[in-house]
Amino acid sequence: MHFKEVKGILSATNGMNISRGCVHGCIYCDARSTCYDMRHDFEDVEIKINAPFLLEDALKRKRKKCMVGTGAMSDPYIPIPENLANIRSCLEIIERHGCGLAIQTKSNLILRDLDLLKKINEKSKCVVETTLTTYDEALCKILEPNVCTTKARFGMLKTMRDNGIKTIVWMSPLLPFINDTAENLRGLLQYCIEAEVYGIINFGIGVTLREGDREYFYQKLDEHFPGMKQKYQRKYGNSYQVMSDNNNALMQEFYTVCQQHNIVYGPEKLFTYMRTYEDKHAAIQLDLFGDRD
């Protein structure tokens, strides 16, 4: 872990990452790819120590309130005290400015900040996103070794449901020959149904691999699934998009279940939802006074 002062924190679309790198150890992590030009070891997490200051300054300058997104490239709940303090401070700033939040994490440590998520959700919209890839708990500890298991994330989703906070699941990746099965998909979908998630983001049954990410993935296949690396190399070579032979059948089942349970599943619909600001106080006022002559 090391600190860095950065020059800016919010992107043009109001996304932010308060750190770079991760210690979760997920074997398929795209953020390891060399295209992101990380200049330090991936596990040597770089904490943007001035992130709260920069966020405060950026939101002060906004003419309109907005949704703030975080967690797309680096989990905001990496279990390092300074990182956890940073995300707490950022949530306080977002709540104080009346902005909305779309926050993505694989960690149930987010529950420590439930009080702030509820406050944000009272004024605007808070959307909590998490990744579910593997119903089998033992397999989950191999694929995502240093973060809470799928069952714990399911518990977190239910807590958000019980507190009126909308949730979105990233059901990706489902790895060919490993967890691309009907049994796995059905288990994950059942969790989503029980937790009453708003939507599920899925780009197909497979995984993406590119330089940096691919090498780490193959190293872990050798470690945990002897012979699997060679199977991937024979079938996919150096392809970026690695699709399962089970894609068509499983995606049809995925669509059917989502339709039956009114779960939103179009990625663009969900991205639009997460980026659209809602002012709940204004909506209440319209309800009270909108019909008056």
Residue pairs with C-beta under 8 A, 6 or more apart in sequence:
1 44
1 45
1 47
1 80
1 82
2 40
2 44
2 45
2 46
2 47
3 46
3 47
3 49
3 82
4 46
4 47
4 48
4 49
5 48
5 49
5 50
6 48
6 50
6 51
6 54
8 54
8 58
9 16
9 18
9 48
9 51
9 54
9 55
9 58
10 16
10 54
10 55
10 58
10 68
13 69
13 275
14 66
14 67
14 68
14 69
14 275
15 68
15 69
15 70
15 72
16 51
16 55
16 68
16 69
16 70
16 90
17 48
17 70
17 71
17 72
17 73
17 74
17 76
18 47
18 48
18 51
18 70
18 74
18 76
18 83
18 86
18 87
18 90
19 45
19 46
19 47
19 48
19 74
19 76
19 78
19 83
19 86
20 38
20 40
20 45
20 46
20 48
20 73
20 74
21 31
21 38
21 40
21 41
21 42
21 43
21 44
21 45
21 46
21 74
22 29
22 31
22 42
22 43
22 45
22 74
22 75
22 78
23 43
23 45
23 78
23 79
23 80
23 146
24 75
24 78
24 106
24 107
24 144
24 145
24 146
24 147
25 144
25 145
25 146
25 147
26 106
26 143
26 144
26 145
26 147
27 142
27 143
27 144
27 145
27 216
27 217
27 220
27 221
27 224
28 143
28 173
28 175
28 207
28 213
28 217
29 213
29 216
30 208
30 210
30 213
31 42
31 73
31 74
31 213
32 42
32 212
32 213
32 216
33 210
33 211
33 212
33 213
34 210
34 211
34 212
35 210
35 211
35 212
36 73
40 46
45 74
45 78
45 80
45 83
47 80
47 82
47 83
47 86
48 54
48 86
49 82
49 86
51 86
51 89
51 90
52 86
52 89
52 90
52 93
55 68
55 90
55 93
55 94
56 93
59 68
59 93
59 94
59 97
59 99
60 97
62 97
62 99
64 277
65 97
65 98
65 99
65 100
65 124
65 277
65 279
66 99
66 100
66 277
67 99
67 100
67 101
67 102
67 124
67 125
67 274
67 275
67 276
67 277
68 94
68 99
68 100
68 101
68 102
69 101
69 102
69 103
69 104
69 274
69 275
70 76
70 87
70 90
70 101
70 102
70 103
70 104
71 103
71 104
71 105
71 129
72 104
75 104
75 105
75 106
75 107
75 147
76 83
76 87
76 90
76 103
76 104
76 105
76 110
77 83
77 84
77 87
77 105
77 106
77 107
77 109
77 110
78 107
79 107
79 109
84 109
84 112
87 113
88 112
88 113
88 116
91 101
91 113
91 116
91 117
91 120
92 116
94 100
94 101
94 120
95 116
95 119
95 120
95 123
98 123
98 124
98 279
99 120
99 124
99 277
100 120
100 124
100 125
100 126
100 127
100 277
100 278
101 117
101 120
101 124
101 125
101 126
101 127
102 127
102 129
102 274
102 275
103 110
103 117
103 126
103 127
103 128
103 129
104 129
104 130
104 131
104 170
105 128
105 129
105 130
106 130
106 131
106 144
106 147
106 148
106 153
107 147
107 148
108 148
108 152
108 153
108 155
108 156
110 117
110 128
110 156
111 156
111 159
114 159
114 163
117 126
117 128
117 160
117 163
117 165
118 126
118 163
118 164
118 165
120 126
121 163
121 164
121 165
122 280
123 279
123 280
123 281
124 277
124 278
124 279
124 280
125 166
125 276
125 277
125 278
125 280
126 165
126 166
127 165
127 166
127 167
127 168
127 198
127 273
127 274
128 156
128 157
128 160
128 165
128 166
128 167
128 168
129 167
129 168
129 169
129 170
129 201
129 274
130 153
130 156
130 157
130 167
130 169
130 170
131 153
131 169
131 170
131 171
131 172
132 150
132 153
132 154
132 169
132 170
132 171
132 188
132 191
132 192
133 140
133 143
133 144
133 150
133 171
133 172
133 173
133 174
133 175
133 179
133 188
134 140
134 143
134 144
134 150
134 179
134 184
134 188
135 150
135 183
135 184
135 186
135 187
135 188
135 191
136 179
136 184
136 187
137 149
137 150
137 151
139 178
139 179
140 149
140 150
141 149
142 224
143 175
143 178
143 179
148 156
150 188
150 191
154 191
154 194
154 195
157 167
157 169
157 191
157 192
157 195
157 197
158 194
158 195
160 166
160 167
160 195
161 167
161 195
161 196
161 197
166 198
167 195
167 197
167 198
168 197
168 198
168 199
168 200
168 201
168 270
168 274
169 188
169 192
169 197
169 199
169 200
169 201
170 200
170 201
170 202
171 188
171 192
171 200
171 201
171 202
171 254
172 201
172 202
172 203
172 207
173 206
173 207
173 208
174 180
174 184
174 185
174 205
174 206
174 207
174 244
174 250
175 206
175 207
175 244
176 205
176 206
176 207
176 232
176 235
176 242
176 243
176 244
176 245
177 228
177 231
177 232
178 225
178 228
180 205
180 206
180 244
180 246
180 247
180 250
181 246
182 246
182 249
182 250
182 253
185 205
185 250
185 253
185 254
186 253
189 254
189 257
192 200
192 261
192 263
193 257
193 261
193 263
197 263
198 263
198 264
198 273
199 263
199 264
199 265
199 269
199 270
199 273
200 254
200 258
200 263
200 264
200 265
201 265
201 267
201 270
202 251
202 254
202 265
202 267
203 267
204 243
204 247
204 251
205 243
205 244
205 246
205 247
205 250
205 251
206 241
206 242
206 243
206 244
206 247
207 217
207 242
208 240
208 241
208 242
209 217
209 236
209 239
209 240
209 242
210 240
214 238
218 229
218 232
218 233
221 228
221 229
221 232
222 228
222 229
232 242
236 242
244 250
254 265
255 265
257 263
258 264
258 265
264 270
264 273
